[in-house]
Amino acid sequence: MEEQQMLGYLRYVYAKRGEIAVAITYYLVLVTFLTAYTHPTRTVTVTIDTYNEADLELALMILSLPAAARFLLDSLKKHTKDTPAAEPPGAPTRQPHQRHA
C-alpha cells in the first residue's frame, strides 16, 4: 500500500512540476529581494561560481528553456480554453454553428 501512495505522490509532483518550478523561482526572487531590501546598503551579492558550478548551471538553464516555453504556452492555451469569449453585457447567447436570422 505504501508503494502505491508513493507512486501517486510522484505522479502528482510530476504533473505539477511547472507550478512547483514557478513557485520555487518566485520564492528565490522574493528572498533575494527582501535580503537586499533589509540590508543597510540595500544590496545583495549573488555568487554563481563558488563551487565551480556555473558552467553546469548555464547548460541546465539553456537546456530547460524549451520545457519552460512549452509549459508557458500550454498554460496560456489552457487559460484561453477555460475563459469564455468576451461578449458585451446583454448580448444574446448563441450555440456554435447557429445562424442568426
C-alpha positions in Angstrom: 0.0 0.0 0.0 2.8 2.4 0.8 4.3 1.9 -2.7 1.0 2.9 -4.2 0.9 6.1 -2.1 4.5 7.0 -3.1 3.8 6.3 -6.7 0.7 8.6 -6.5 2.7 11.3 -4.8 5.4 11.1 -7.5 2.8 11.3 -10.3 1.3 14.4 -8.6 4.7 16.1 -8.3 5.5 15.2 -12.0 2.1 16.6 -13.1 2.6 19.8 -11.1 6.3 20.3 -12.0 5.7 23.5 -13.8 3.8 25.1 -10.9 6.4 23.9 -8.5 9.2 25.4 -10.6 7.4 28.8 -10.8 6.7 28.7 -7.0 10.4 28.0 -6.2 11.6 30.7 -8.6 9.2 33.2 -7.1 10.4 32.2 -3.6 14.1 32.7 -4.5 13.5 36.1 -6.1 11.4 37.2 -3.1 14.1 36.1 -0.6 16.8 37.8 -2.6 14.9 41.0 -2.8 13.9 41.0 0.8 17.5 40.3 1.8 18.7 43.3 -0.3 15.8 45.5 0.9 16.6 44.9 4.6 20.4 45.4 4.3 21.6 48.9 5.2 23.1 49.4 1.8 20.1 47.8 0.0 22.4 45.5 -1.9 23.0 41.8 -2.0 25.8 39.8 -3.6 24.9 36.7 -5.6 27.8 34.4 -6.3 27.3 31.9 -9.1 30.6 30.0 -9.2 31.5 29.3 -5.5 31.9 25.6 -6.2 32.9 25.9 -9.9 29.3 25.0 -10.9 28.4 28.0 -13.1 29.1 26.2 -16.5 26.8 23.3 -15.5 24.1 25.7 -14.3 24.2 27.6 -17.5 23.9 24.4 -19.5 21.0 23.3 -17.4 19.2 26.6 -17.9 19.7 26.6 -21.6 18.5 23.0 -21.9 15.5 23.8 -19.8 14.3 26.7 -22.0 12.3 24.6 -24.4 10.5 22.9 -21.5 9.8 26.3 -19.8 8.5 27.8 -23.1 6.2 24.7 -23.6 4.9 25.0 -20.1 4.1 28.7 -20.6 2.4 28.2 -23.9 0.4 25.2 -22.7 -0.7 27.2 -19.6 -1.8 30.1 -21.9 -3.7 27.7 -24.2 -5.5 26.1 -21.2 -6.4 29.5 -19.9 -7.9 30.6 -23.2 -9.9 27.4 -23.5 -11.3 27.9 -20.0 -12.1 31.6 -20.5 -15.3 32.4 -22.3 -15.1 34.7 -25.2 -15.7 38.4 -24.3 -19.3 39.3 -25.1 -20.8 42.7 -24.4 -23.3 42.6 -21.5 -26.8 41.7 -22.6 -25.6 40.2 -25.9 -27.7 37.2 -27.0 -26.0 33.9 -26.4 -25.9 31.5 -29.4 -24.9 28.0 -29.9 -21.9 27.1 -32.1 -22.9 26.8 -35.8 -26.2 28.6 -35.2 -27.1 31.2 -37.8 -28.8 34.5 -37.0 -31.9 35.3 -38.9 
